[in-house]
Amino acid sequence: MLTWLIHRKLAKFERTFDYDLTYAREILATDFGAFLRLGKITNAIGWHRDVPLDVYYGAKLTGTVAEDCGPCTQLVVAMALADRLAPNVVAAIIAGDEAAAGEAALGMRFARGVLAHSAEADGSREEIGRRWGKRAVLSCAFALTAARFFPTLKYALGHGQACQKVIVAGTTVSPRPALTLAS
């Protein structure tokens, strides 16, 4: 009964976000306990508080593009748009255009610095913490963890896909991986 309910929830997620969850179904079929743990991880790293959505998605989308500029990026775009982030801001983040990203650029710089293990992360982390507090920093850290976790899991299970153009509100945007962006 519980497995049936889980399959229905997976199907609803797929319809809502036009996203293939075959990898999640395979985990469920392989080991129910592993699937439950995946759910716990998903809930934990999906948590965010106190940070503006544009900064949060600046970090999350920049991290996702760095890890997988394919279906995972398209999913996070759909989630950002569902959270009512302005399409032009989402497109700017995907394209790596800080000037057009507005406040989201702070999240982008934070993500780039963390992913590159550079000092750029320190200044961005301090700015996020100064403006919105420690939970905002934690939110951006969780966003980056999610950005790395899911593409890595999918690639490890044989479900990774090559980079592709991303559609933002009907407009095609070419992703620029975070680590190749100029500061």
Secondary structure as GFF3:
##gff-version 3
##sequence-region A 1 183
A	DSSP	alpha_helix	2	17	.	.	.	ID=ss1
A	DSSP	alpha_helix	22	30	.	.	.	ID=ss2
A	DSSP	alpha_helix	32	45	.	.	.	ID=ss3
A	DSSP	alpha_helix	53	67	.	.	.	ID=ss4
A	DSSP	alpha_helix	71	82	.	.	.	ID=ss5
A	DSSP	alpha_helix	87	95	.	.	.	ID=ss6
A	DSSP	alpha_helix	98	101	.	.	.	ID=ss7
A	DSSP	alpha_helix	104	116	.	.	.	ID=ss8
A	DSSP	alpha_helix	120	132	.	.	.	ID=ss9
A	DSSP	alpha_helix	134	156	.	.	.	ID=ss10
A	DSSP	beta_strand	166	168	.	.	.	ID=ss11
A	DSSP	beta_strand	171	173	.	.	.	ID=ss12
A	DSSP	three_ten_helix	178	180	.	.	.	ID=ss13
###
